[in-house]
Amino acid sequence: MGRAKCGETRPSFLSQCLSSNFAAPLTPPLPRKHVGSREGLVNPWGNQLVTDLRSSEVVVCEFFNPNLLSSLLPSFHGFLGSPLELFFGLLGSLNLTAYPTSPVLGSWRGEEVKEEEEMGSFGRLARRAVETDAPVMVKELLRGNKDVMSLAQGVVYWQPPEAALNKIKEIVWEPSISKYGSDDGLPELREALLEKLRRENKLTNSSVMVTSGANQAFVNLVLTLCDAGDSVVMFAPYYFNSYMSFQMTGVTDILVGASNPETLHPDVDWLEKTLRENNPIPKLVSVVNPGNPSGAFIPKPMLQKISELCRNAGAWLVVDNTYEYFMYDGMEHYCLEGNHIVNLFSFSKAYGMMGWRVGYIAYPNEADGLHAQLLKVQDNIPICASIVGQRLALYALEAGPEWIRERVRDLVKNRELLMEAMSPLGEDAVKGGEGAIYLWAKLPEKCSDDFEVVRWLANKHGVAVIPGSASGGPGYIRVSFGGLKESDTRLAAERLRRGLQELVTEGMVQ
Ligand SMILES: Cc1ncc(COP(=O)(O)O)c(C=O)c1O
């Protein structure tokens, strides 16, 4: 796996198109050096980025398939609204060709691109945002397809504990619910979480900050621990929101390691080499355990090894434990603690609280200044997590882990149904699912365009899954087994089986 200089090696398709539309000759949107490439790069619009980025006099080619793009436009969200569809349709007739970087720098900054700089043009938007990958939005994926069953979104089908919801009904008129709370979180919730961390996660030397979900927790950490231009490490297939958090905060030197194709565990030898040889040393290593999108669970000795490598190198280890309760087949979740380790948690899946936006960071007591810096970031983003959400989290904790485990046990049947549904892909094609709510499946070689397959499955077979490219895994799909009850999963599984059977035997017949 190579180094992905995100903002640089992935010149935004949008900015390319825009600059080519507004300026003649074609102007590069990125008057910078390109130094690496991510293999098999496909952006969320489905166009292949073919890059040869080893020299500073770089040539970037972007092959644009207008048919594919227009077919995907209704499916993917970003800053593309429907009025832009026409615009991009027109752009389809443009032939984007290779351009040299430096000779046209002047025109990027000069008169010719004046329109780029006018208010209301894309040129006025931050490259940091424009050049960040767009998330695959499941609702958009399903738009216009009324009868599509979703195995796409990473959600659970249950609601928060009934008793907890009933208590919320009683407290909404309390004035404190509508006021700001302390940045760190409600004291009573933090106390309950510290107790939970001690009892369940064996974290005895950690402090807690309550956030608006684990995603915001991750952004807080990136802003607190990394500077723009720092290098960081993650492993493919990775959690796409973490990748985007790095990109949009300017941490564009993302070193993406491989995972073992059999186990989907991170390549620890690669990490060792990377931490040893990379100068400057990567600032942060990020893992999700159990994983999204893989559903793979990193065994304790392996995470301990990763932790040791990070400690010796002076890198932070951030572990996202969003799926801590989602463990199967007798495996038990664990956490590690150390003054270089930060653990993230979420109420979203465990307690069916996706929309209430509550998560938390467990960070080491002994890290100098970390608390103060985290507070600065927190105070500028949510100020505090929603108070009513925090109160619900507090009441939900009273239901306890057994309440969650009862529900998680039922997911085993869903997983089995979907594993069976994917059997047409071949014996060795489906991996993961040891934990979390995901299976990770390799598409047949002859139909390995995952975006195309996802669209085709939704349109023709009425079932939605996530393209692996979104997580750095082109040629794969992610299938979630958490979002539907067993009866619905059964129906979705039948559709998926039919679709995959057809894919394998006949290809994507329209
Ligand atoms: C690994 C991981 N981390 C974080 C999140 C987001 O969690 P939250 O809703 O708490 O922001 C998700 C949601 O899919 C996830 O899969």
The ligand as an ORCA input file, in Angstrom:
! r2SCAN-3c Opt
* xyz 0 1
  C     -16.254      2.878     13.338
  C     -17.280      3.944     13.528
  N     -16.969      5.007     14.263
  C     -17.855      5.992     14.451
  C     -19.100      5.933     13.885
  C     -20.040      7.074     14.092
  O     -20.580      6.962     15.363
  P     -21.405      8.148     15.986
  O     -22.814      7.974     15.538
  O     -21.244      7.929     17.463
  O     -20.795      9.407     15.518
  C     -19.470      4.845     13.111
  C     -20.779      4.787     12.469
  O     -21.020      4.081     11.532
  C     -18.523      3.820     12.933
  O     -18.809      2.758     12.190
*
